[in-house]
């Protein structure tokens, strides 16, 4: 039985969240949306506020999932993150942008966490 795009994305996001919680990150927001864009997951990792883009693939036939986070997507995520920082008065925190690749292989989702995947 195949999944639609939404279901596949949610599977990847749930796997990424479980991974982050296992790394002692505190989930601050899920699917944070503004007019400028969306951020999949926002977490606190120690002193850092981390904006996480999750990319799910059912295999590597089309390349690494992180390759789809190009310059335009990075700019959207950055603008949305700046909005989150301003609204939540978090200017005194360090922050970073991570990408989590969630790749399904033999019925299991494997996680590749790329810290500081791009800069603001």
C-alpha positions in Angstrom: 0.0 0.0 0.0 1.5 3.3 -1.0 1.3 6.6 0.9 0.3 9.9 -0.4 2.7 12.8 -0.2 1.1 14.2 3.0 1.2 10.8 4.8 4.8 10.3 3.7 5.8 13.7 5.0 4.1 13.1 8.3 6.0 9.7 8.6 9.3 11.5 8.1 8.4 14.3 10.5 7.3 11.9 13.2 10.6 10.0 12.8 12.6 13.3 12.9 10.7 14.4 16.1 11.4 11.1 17.8 15.1 11.4 16.9 15.2 15.0 18.2 13.5 14.1 21.5 15.9 11.2 21.9 18.7 13.8 21.5 17.2 15.7 24.5 15.8 18.5 22.4 12.6 20.2 23.5 10.0 20.6 20.9 8.8 24.2 20.8 6.6 24.2 17.6 5.5 22.0 14.8 4.6 23.2 11.3 5.1 26.8 12.2 3.5 28.9 9.4 3.6 32.5 8.4 2.9 34.3 5.1 6.6 33.9 4.3 6.8 30.1 4.7 6.7 27.2 7.0 9.2 25.5 9.4 8.7 21.8 10.0 10.0 21.6 13.6 11.4 24.2 16.0 13.3 22.8 19.0 15.5 24.0 21.9 18.8 22.2 21.9 20.7 23.4 25.0 21.3 27.1 24.4 20.2 27.0 20.8 16.9 27.5 19.1 17.0 25.2 16.1 14.8 25.5 13.0 14.6 22.1 11.4 13.6 21.3 7.8 12.6 17.6 7.4 13.0 16.0 4.0 11.5 12.5 3.5 12.3 10.1 0.7 11.2 6.5 0.1 14.7 5.8 -1.3 17.7 7.5 -2.7 16.8 7.2 -6.4 16.4 10.9 -6.7 19.5 11.9 -4.7 19.9 12.9 -1.1 16.8 14.6 0.4 18.8 17.6 1.6 19.7 18.5 -2.0 16.1 19.8 -2.4 16.7 22.5 0.2 18.0 25.1 -2.2 18.7 28.8 -1.8 15.0 29.9 -2.3 13.8 27.4 0.3 16.6 28.5 2.7 15.5 32.1 2.3 11.9 31.2 3.1 12.9 29.3 6.2 15.2 32.1 7.3 12.5 34.7 7.0 10.0 32.5 8.8 12.6 31.9 11.6 13.2 35.6 12.0 9.4 36.1 12.5 9.4 33.3 15.1 12.3 34.9 16.9 10.7 38.3 16.9 7.2 37.1 18.0 8.7 35.0 20.8 11.3 37.6 21.9 14.2 35.2 21.5 16.7 37.6 20.1 19.1 36.8 23.0 19.4 33.2 21.9 21.7 31.5 19.5 20.0 29.7 16.7 20.9 27.4 13.8 19.3 25.8 10.8 19.3 22.0 10.6 18.1 19.6 7.9 16.9 16.1 8.8 16.9 13.5 6.0 14.4 10.7 6.7 14.9 7.9 4.2 12.8 4.7 4.2 14.7 1.5 3.6 13.4 -2.0 4.1 10.4 -0.7 6.0 12.4 1.4 8.4 13.0 5.1 8.4 16.7 6.0 8.7 17.7 9.5 10.0 20.6 11.7 8.9 20.8 14.8 11.0 22.7 17.7 9.3 23.5 20.4 11.9 24.1 23.9 10.6 23.0 22.9 7.2 22.9 26.5 6.1 23.4 30.0 7.6 21.1 33.0 8.1 
